Amino acid sequence: MNYDKIDKKARKVMETNDRGLYTVPTKGLYPYQWNWDSAFAAWGFSSFDPKRAWAELETLFQGQWDTGMVPHIVFHKQSYGYFPGPDVWDIPRVPHTSGISQPPIAATMARSVYEADKHYGRVHMELLFGRLVSWHRWWMRNRVEDGMVAITHPWESGRDNALDWDAALAGVDTSQVCEYHRSDTDHVDPSMRPSQLDYDRYVALVQLARESNWDEKTIAEKSPFRVADVGMTFMFLRACRDLLSIAAEFDQGTDEIEGWIQTLKQGVKSHWNEARGFYDSVNLRTGAFTNTLSSASFLNWYAGIRDDRQLKHLHRILDQVRYGIPSLDPEDPHFDKLRYWRGPVWGMMNALIGIGLAETGHTVLAERLRKDTQELIAEHGFYEYFCPVDGASAGGGAFTWTAAIWLTWASPHAKGRF
């Protein structure tokens, strides 16, 4: 296998998706700047162009609201035909943005970019630090309940059609949703995307929040959808720990961040589904577990939670599929090997899980996951996601975050910085 050639292809993917100061996840399917995609992009750029990495993060934070929230999409330039575009969100600001957020991994990736080149990165980190603190503070004030991180829309999780959301979505009224055209299925086989009913519910939640003037308290009171996302809690806990390290290095106050970490560590306990033996999301409207074992359930090691009770599930799943951790347990009756977050394997989730395993001493498992992901991408390309059974490519092609994790983690030449 010519890994030098694959490294060059990965850089080419990132350069092709580069729009100057930000990247798009992939041409056509996702024509704007997405929040956590850009954080991964910055990590990828740091492997060969640290200056461009900082530009990615700084451009993302141009979309930050006065409240501290960093939206999940920043609409820098109009792309006609994409739904839902800025007119649907109707946010009165420039640049236009969506009205919800996305997994707050930017602090983690910013720390990695900084570690790649501290001399050049110091001034950039100094400028970005306050914005990161403001975003984290927004999460703590508006979305942390009993130490768990709540989402108000499935898109916010980054795992749009995950099984975790089904019970909560069942209560969403779609009667006021007018006809619209989904652009995603113009680019990808509909069988690989969320269902039409799911999409109607997504649109209805956008309408509810817009009618609430994007006020967090009003949305919390009115919306039937409020779920403590196990993946969000783990990723935010990790991000807070990385933010704490940044604060300490730059002689910033740490007491507030340390308090956030302690709150989230307590919240992790509430995510433990004792009956099923895994970390699980919680429907905050009913208090019930979603009873969903997903790839997000295995982010506990990445969050610094050294709890090995899930190792039995991890070993079982790795023995059932060929290419890492599928987005849903293969034994779940809802498992669909090619439908978005209902079964496919995502390279960047393998990377986060693998990094967490390595950091907590599970080096053999971590290396297995890295090697499997390496083989998956080398043989099947830089796709959005893949079939975990045979590696068949799915979703969008020439995908930024798949190229990014190749350069930083999966390639034999990756330095493994984190």
C-alpha positions in Angstrom: 0.0 0.0 0.0 1.4 3.4 -1.0 0.6 5.5 2.0 2.6 8.5 0.8 0.1 8.6 -2.1 -2.9 8.3 0.2 -1.5 11.1 2.4 -1.3 13.4 -0.7 -4.9 12.4 -1.6 -6.0 13.4 2.0 -4.4 16.8 1.7 -6.0 17.2 -1.7 -9.4 16.5 -0.3 -8.9 19.2 2.3 -7.6 21.7 -0.2 -10.5 21.0 -2.6 -13.0 21.6 0.2 -11.1 24.8 1.3 -13.0 28.0 0.7 -10.2 30.3 1.7 -10.8 30.8 5.4 -13.1 27.8 6.1 -13.8 24.4 4.7 -17.0 22.7 3.6 -17.5 19.1 4.7 -17.9 18.1 1.0 -18.9 19.8 -2.2 -22.6 19.9 -3.0 -24.1 17.9 -0.1 -22.8 20.3 2.6 -22.0 23.7 1.0 -21.4 25.8 4.2 -19.2 25.8 7.3 -20.3 23.2 9.9 -19.2 23.5 13.5 -17.6 20.2 14.5 -16.6 19.5 10.9 -14.5 22.6 11.0 -12.9 21.6 14.3 -11.8 18.4 12.7 -10.6 20.3 9.7 -8.4 22.5 11.8 -6.9 19.4 13.4 -6.2 18.0 9.9 -4.7 21.3 8.6 -2.4 21.4 11.7 -0.5 18.4 10.2 0.7 20.4 7.3 -0.4 24.1 7.5 -0.9 25.4 11.1 -1.6 28.9 9.8 -4.6 27.6 7.9 -5.7 25.6 10.9 -6.0 28.7 13.0 -7.9 30.5 10.2 -10.5 27.6 10.3 -11.2 28.0 14.0 -11.2 31.8 13.9 -13.6 31.9 11.0 -16.0 29.5 12.8 -16.1 31.8 15.7 -17.1 34.7 13.5 -20.6 33.1 13.8 -20.6 33.2 17.6 -23.7 34.9 19.1 -23.6 37.5 21.8 -24.9 34.8 24.2 -21.8 32.8 23.6 -23.4 30.1 21.5 -21.5 28.9 18.4 -24.0 27.8 15.8 -23.8 24.5 13.9 -23.8 26.2 10.5 -22.3 29.5 9.4 -23.7 30.7 6.1 -20.8 32.7 4.7 -21.9 32.6 1.1 -25.3 31.8 -0.4 -25.7 28.4 -1.9 -29.0 28.2 -3.7 -30.9 25.0 -3.3 -29.7 23.9 0.1 -32.4 23.2 2.6 -32.7 24.5 5.3 -30.9 27.6 4.3 -30.5 31.0 6.1 -34.0 32.0 5.1 -35.5 29.1 7.0 -33.5 29.8 10.2 -34.2 33.6 9.9 -31.4 34.7 12.2 -31.0 38.5 12.1 -27.2 38.7 12.1 -24.2 38.7 9.7 -22.9 36.3 8.9 -26.1 34.4 8.8 -26.2 31.2 11.0 -28.4 28.4 12.1 -30.0 28.7 15.6 -28.6 25.6 17.3 -25.2 24.4 18.2 -23.1 21.2 17.7 -20.7 19.1 19.7 -18.3 21.5 21.4 -15.0 19.9 20.4 -13.3 23.1 19.3 -11.4 23.5 22.5 -9.9 20.0 22.2 -8.9 20.6 18.6 -7.6 24.1 19.3 -5.4 22.6 22.0 -4.0 20.1 19.5 -3.4 22.8 16.9 -1.5 24.8 19.5 0.6 21.8 20.5 1.6 21.3 16.8 3.3 24.7 16.8 3.3 26.7 20.0 5.5 29.5 18.8 3.1 30.4 15.9 0.0 29.4 17.8 0.4 31.4 21.0 -1.1 34.6 19.8 -4.0 32.8 18.1 -4.7 30.8 21.2 -4.7 34.0 23.3 -7.3 35.5 21.0 -9.5 32.4 20.8 -9.4 31.5 24.5 -12.1 34.0 25.7 -14.4 32.9 22.9 -14.0 29.3 23.9 -14.8 30.1 27.5 -17.9 32.0 26.5 -19.2 29.1 24.5 -18.6 26.6 27.3 -20.3 29.0 29.7 -23.3 29.1 27.4 -23.5 25.3 27.5 -23.3 25.2 31.3 -25.9 27.9 31.8 -28.5 26.7 29.2 -28.0 23.0 28.5 -26.5 21.2 31.5 -29.2 19.4 33.6 -28.1 17.1 36.5 -24.6 17.3 35.0 -25.7 16.0 31.6 -25.7 18.0 28.4 -29.1 18.5 26.8 -29.8 18.9 23.1 -32.9 20.6 21.7 -32.6 19.3 18.2 -31.2 16.0 16.8 -29.0 18.0 14.4 -27.3 19.5 17.4 -25.9 16.1 18.4 -24.1 15.6 15.1 -25.8 12.2 15.1 -29.0 13.3 13.3 -31.1 10.2 13.1 -29.6 8.2 16.0 -32.0 5.8 17.7 -31.5 7.8 20.9 -33.9 10.5 19.7 -36.8 8.3 18.5 -39.0 8.3 21.6 -38.6 12.1 22.1 -39.2 12.8 18.4 -42.5 10.9 18.5 -44.0 13.8 20.4 -43.1 16.4 17.8 -46.1 17.8 15.9 -45.5 18.1 12.2 -48.9 19.3 11.1 -47.6 22.9 10.5 -44.7 21.8 8.3 -45.2 23.0 4.7 -43.9 21.3 1.6 -40.1 21.6 1.1 -37.4 20.0 -1.0 -34.6 18.1 0.7 -31.3 18.7 -1.1 -29.5 15.9 0.8 -31.2 13.2 -1.2 -30.2 14.9 -4.5 -26.7 13.9 -3.7 -27.0 10.7 -1.7 -29.2 7.6 -2.0 -32.2 8.3 0.3 -31.7 4.8 1.9 -28.5 6.2 3.4 -30.1 9.3 4.9 -32.7 10.1 7.6 -36.3 9.2 6.7 -38.8 11.8 5.5 -40.7 11.5 8.8 -37.5 12.3 10.7 -36.9 15.3 8.5 -40.4 16.6 9.0 -39.8 16.5 12.7 -36.4 18.2 12.3 -38.1 21.1 10.4 -40.9 21.3 13.0 -38.4 21.8 15.8 -36.7 24.5 13.8 -40.1 26.2 13.4 -40.8 25.9 17.1 -37.5 27.5 18.1 -37.8 30.3 15.5 -41.3 31.1 16.8 -39.7 31.2 20.3 -37.3 33.8 19.0 -34.5 31.4 19.8 -34.9 32.0 23.5 -33.4 29.1 25.4 -35.9 29.3 28.3 -38.9 29.4 26.1 -37.7 26.5 24.0 -37.0 24.5 27.1 -40.6 25.1 28.3 -42.4 24.5 25.0 -40.5 21.8 23.1 -41.3 18.1 23.5 -37.7 17.3 22.5 -35.0 17.6 25.2 -32.6 14.8 25.5 -29.4 14.4 27.6 -27.0 13.2 24.9 -24.4 10.8 26.2 -22.1 11.8 23.3 -22.4 15.5 24.1 -21.7 15.0 27.7 -18.5 13.0 27.0 -17.3 15.4 24.3 -18.0 18.5 26.4 -16.3 17.0 29.4 -13.2 16.3 27.3 -13.4 19.8 25.9 -13.6 21.3 29.4 -10.5 19.4 30.4 -8.6 20.6 27.4 -9.8 24.2 28.1 -8.5 23.8 31.6 -5.1 22.8 30.3 -5.1 25.9 28.0 -6.1 28.1 30.9 -3.3 26.8 33.1 -0.7 27.3 30.4 -1.8 30.9 29.7 -2.1 31.8 33.4 -5.9 32.2 33.2 -8.3 31.5 36.0 -9.2 27.9 36.4 -11.7 27.7 39.2 -14.8 28.1 37.0 -13.6 25.5 34.5 -12.7 23.1 37.3 -16.3 23.5 38.6 -17.7 22.6 35.2 -15.6 19.5 35.1 -16.8 18.3 38.5 -20.4 18.9 37.5 -20.0 16.9 34.3 -18.2 14.1 36.1 -21.2 13.7 38.4 -23.5 13.9 35.4 -21.8 11.0 33.7 -23.1 8.8 36.5 -26.6 9.6 35.5 -25.9 8.3 32.0 -25.1 4.8 33.2 -27.9 2.4 32.3 -27.4 -0.3 34.9 -30.0 -2.6 33.4 -28.3 -2.6 30.0 -24.7 -2.2 31.2 -23.7 0.8 29.1 -23.7 4.6 29.0 -26.9 5.8 27.5 -28.8 9.0 26.6 -31.7 10.1 28.7 -35.1 11.6 27.6 -35.3 14.5 29.9 -39.1 14.9 29.4 -39.7 11.4 30.8 -36.5 10.6 32.7 -36.2 7.3 30.8 -33.1 5.9 29.3 -33.2 5.5 25.5 -31.8 2.0 25.8 -29.4 2.7 22.9 -25.9 1.4 22.7 -24.2 3.6 20.1 -20.7 4.6 19.2 -21.2 7.7 21.4 -21.5 5.3 24.4 -17.9 4.4 24.0 -16.6 8.0 24.3 -16.2 7.6 28.1 -12.4 6.9 27.8 -12.0 9.9 25.5 -13.7 12.0 28.2 -11.2 10.7 30.8 -13.7 8.4 32.5 -11.7 5.3 33.3 -14.7 2.9 33.5 -14.1 -0.5 31.8 -17.6 -2.0 32.4 -18.4 -1.5 28.7 -15.3 -3.4 27.5 -17.4 -6.6 27.1 -19.7 -4.7 24.6 -16.7 -3.2 22.8 -15.1 -6.6 22.3 -18.3 -8.2 21.2 -19.0 -5.5 18.6 -15.4 -5.5 17.3 -15.8 -9.3 16.7 -19.1 -8.8 14.9 -18.0 -6.2 12.4 -14.9 -5.6 10.4 -14.2 -1.9 10.6 -14.4 -0.4 14.0 -17.4 0.8 16.1 -20.7 1.1 14.2 -23.0 3.9 15.1 -25.5 1.4 16.5 -25.0 -1.9 18.1 -25.3 -4.6 15.4 -27.6 -6.6 17.7 -30.1 -3.8 17.9 -33.2 -4.6 15.8 -33.0 -1.1 14.3 -29.5 -1.6 13.0 -29.1 -0.6 9.4 -25.6 -0.9 8.1 -25.9 2.0 5.5 -28.4 4.5 7.0 -26.5 7.4 8.5 -26.3 7.0 12.3 -28.3 3.8 12.4 -25.4 1.5 11.8 -22.6 2.8 9.6 -19.1 3.4 10.9 -17.7 6.9 11.0 -13.9 7.3 10.8 -13.8 10.3 13.1 -15.8 8.5 15.8 -13.3 5.6 15.6 -10.6 8.2 16.0 -12.1 9.7 19.2 -12.8 6.3 20.7 -9.3 5.1 19.8 -7.6 8.1 21.2 -9.5 7.7 24.5 -8.6 4.0 24.7 -4.9 4.8 24.1 -4.9 7.5 26.7 -6.4 5.3 29.4 -4.0 2.3 28.8 -6.0 0.2 26.4 -3.3 0.3 23.8 -4.0 -3.0 22.1 -7.6 -2.1 21.5 -6.7 1.4 20.5 -4.2 0.1 17.9 -6.7 -2.4 16.5 -9.2 0.4 16.0 -6.6 2.6 14.3 -5.4 -0.2 12.0 -8.9 -1.1 11.1 -9.7 2.5 10.2 -6.5 2.8 8.3 -7.4 -0.2 6.2 -11.0 1.1 5.7 -9.9 4.5 4.3 -7.0 3.1 2.3 -9.2 0.6 0.6 -12.5 2.5 0.2 -11.6 6.2 0.1 -12.4 9.4 2.0 -16.1 9.0 2.4 -18.5 10.4 5.0 -19.2 7.0 6.5 -19.0 3.3 5.6 -20.6 -0.1 6.0 -19.0 -1.6 9.1 -19.4 -5.1 7.7 -17.7 -4.9 4.3 -16.4 -1.3 4.2 -18.7 -0.2 1.4 -18.5 3.6 1.0 -21.6 5.6 1.9 -22.8 9.2 2.2 -20.7 12.0 0.7 -17.4 11.5 -1.0 -14.1 13.4 -0.6 -15.1 14.2 2.9 -13.1 16.7 5.0 -13.1 15.1 8.4 -12.3 11.6 7.0 -9.2 13.2 5.3 -8.4 15.1 8.6 -8.4 12.0 10.8 -6.3 10.1 8.2 -3.6 12.8 8.4 -3.6 13.1 12.2 -4.4 9.6 13.4 -5.1 6.8 10.9 -2.1 7.2 8.5 1.1 5.3 9.4 2.8 8.7 9.1 0.5 10.4 11.5 2.2 11.8 14.6 -0.7 11.0 16.8 -0.8 14.4 18.4 -3.7 15.2 20.7 
